[in-house]
Amino acid sequence: MKISFLGATQEVTGSKFLITTVKGTKILLDCGMYQGKGLETDAMNRDLGFDPTEIDYLILSHSHIDHSGLIPYICKEGFRGTIFCTPAACDLCGIMLADSGKIQEADTMQFNKKREKENLPPVKPIYTMRDAMNSMRQFVSVPFDHPYRINSEFSIRFIDTGHMLGSGAIYMTVKEGRKTKTLCYTGDIGRYNKKILPDPKAFPQADYIITESTYGDRLHTSLDFAEEELMLIVKDAVAQRKGKLIIPAFAIGRTQDVVYALHRLKGKNNLPDVDIFVDSPLAVSATDIFRKHAENFNEGMQKFIDDHDDPFGFEKLHYVRTVEDSKRLNTHNRPCVIISASGMMEAGRVKHHLANNIENPSTTILSVGYCAPNTLGAKILRGDKKVSIFGVSNQVRATVKSLEAFSGHGDYEEMIRYLSCQNKSKIKQLFLVHGEDEVRRNYSRHLCDAGFNNIHIPMFREEVEL
Ligand SMILES: [Zn+2]
């Protein structure tokens, strides 16, 4: 068989890997969108590097848009095969792809206004919300740890990586005549000792491994003290400074982590008695999906549910759905906590809260996730004194803090710990993807030091015979 690396090779977005078996079956692993490069990304996303009508199956590791975001596009362009993922990933795709379609439509409308002024014809969005909803018909869910025979040639199994709800490594067994080859695509790998999801789970011995490298040269702070740090920040922001604490957070994963941490602190009487608002419609829907998939939680969380009923609901926590209720928060003059998407502060309702409060010295802004270079979040975090929000220049008078322990990705020690479930001498090739080039090279050195061999750093659109 052959593998083509069609995305996430020199960067962390656009994951797409195409397997072609000896019989010619084409299996796509993930179909992610490129993100964060402005106008350039649209052209990159439309240029897939394969013909969607020729793909037989798509297997999805998890629902993050950089892994799933082009599914509606390939379906629209003629892909008619089945999409396999875990039940939670399927439910999350239902809301995330629809939301992405809505964003594509809104961005294109904005872009077309500019084109109209320049007397240029309008362009169409890469896909719409309707396309996204249509693509959901092709999904079939397969639970974790359940070997699933796709056809006489190959079978798959999802194994929990603890990166987000429903995220699974894809373990494939492929028959070639009398020989059987095994391949594991890890997708994204979560941290150890998290509060909601389990640790990344070991996978059976694989001949070939494709693995992520996002934090291949970084070490995170321990998760043990994350709650305490959060408590100190909340106390300082609302009890000392008597202002608003704005937490820009990814709607799925990070928001639920923060809400659950606040719930636990509340239970220990370690939280000031203020209102907490979750102001993101996507986060509200995602939280409902978390509640539905409690089977994916770790033991500690299961026990918490036995004792507390709803981990994502407690007194003084309010979920904000409507635009009117969101706007009402502008005139909420008492100290409070507002958790709102997006995490990189580039889109969503959080931009309105920042625009309204960033010039107020009593405000605290707390970042709890990764902010790509050049995003508003990155600018605020690096200490810019002036930032532009909705085209208006704002003085940054708010206090800015960050708490990276809540990261969804393991650091290099955690990723090596995860891969150490393997007999290193039996791995025929270990491919490093989903990372900047320098990070992948540094990660490769860490892996060598840990005893791994046969490491390969594939280039964009490289093809390798397995
Ligand atoms: Zn991810």
Residues whose N, C-alpha, C, O or C-beta is under 5 A from the ligand:
A	BS01	ZN	H64 D188
